[in-house]
Amino acid sequence: MSDHKYHFDVKMSCSGCSSAVNRVLNKLDGVKNVDISLEKQTVDVVTSNALGYDTVLQTISKTGKQVIGGNVVE
């Protein structure tokens, strides 16, 4: 089974915001890589096959950051 790749557009105003998102995502079982761009306001996540899009979306939302959009890349 292959990994999943997800892309999210997330409103983040400072490094504290991006750090909070990074911290909660890396606590999720199944997250293999997190790439956050504060400049572009994006979050790219690679997960194991078992971790679904909705779970990742809900985890980002729990930080209080606004998720403007997202999609499954692979």
C-alpha positions as CSV (number, residue, x, y, z in Angstrom):
1,M,0.0,0.0,0.0
2,S,1.3,3.4,-0.9
3,D,1.4,6.6,1.2
4,H,-1.2,9.3,1.1
5,K,-0.2,12.9,0.3
6,Y,-2.5,15.8,1.3
7,H,-2.3,19.5,0.7
8,F,-4.0,22.2,2.8
9,D,-4.2,26.0,2.5
10,V,-4.1,27.2,6.1
11,K,-4.3,30.7,7.4
12,M,-1.2,31.2,9.6
13,S,0.1,34.6,10.7
14,C,3.3,33.7,12.6
15,S,5.9,31.0,13.3
16,G,3.9,30.1,16.4
17,C,1.0,29.2,14.2
18,S,3.0,27.0,12.0
19,S,4.7,25.4,14.9
20,A,1.4,24.6,16.5
21,V,0.2,22.9,13.3
22,N,3.5,21.0,13.0
23,R,3.3,19.8,16.6
24,V,-0.2,18.4,16.5
25,L,0.4,16.7,13.1
26,N,3.6,15.0,14.2
27,K,1.7,13.6,17.2
28,L,-0.7,11.7,14.9
29,D,0.1,8.0,14.4
30,G,0.8,7.5,10.7
31,V,2.2,10.9,9.8
32,K,5.5,10.4,7.9
33,N,6.3,13.9,6.8
34,V,5.0,17.5,7.4
35,D,6.1,20.4,5.2
36,I,4.8,23.8,6.2
37,S,5.3,27.1,4.4
38,L,4.4,30.1,6.4
39,E,5.1,32.3,3.4
40,K,2.8,30.4,1.1
41,Q,0.3,29.5,3.9
42,T,0.4,25.8,3.0
43,V,0.7,22.5,4.8
44,D,1.7,19.3,2.9
45,V,1.4,16.0,4.8
46,V,2.5,12.5,3.9
47,T,0.8,9.7,5.8
48,S,0.5,6.0,5.9
49,N,-2.4,4.5,4.0
50,A,-4.3,4.1,7.3
51,L,-4.5,7.8,8.1
52,G,-7.3,9.5,6.2
53,Y,-7.8,13.1,4.9
54,D,-10.6,13.9,7.3
55,T,-8.5,13.0,10.3
56,V,-5.7,15.2,9.2
57,L,-8.1,18.1,8.4
58,Q,-9.7,17.8,11.8
59,T,-6.4,17.8,13.6
60,I,-5.3,21.0,11.8
61,S,-8.6,22.6,12.6
62,K,-8.3,21.8,16.3
63,T,-5.3,24.2,16.5
64,G,-7.8,27.1,15.8
65,K,-6.2,27.8,12.4
66,Q,-8.6,28.4,9.5
67,V,-8.3,25.8,6.8
68,I,-9.2,27.6,3.6
69,G,-9.0,24.6,1.4
70,G,-7.4,21.2,0.9
71,N,-7.1,18.3,-1.4
72,V,-5.8,14.8,-1.8
73,V,-2.6,14.9,-3.9
74,E,-2.0,11.1,-4.0
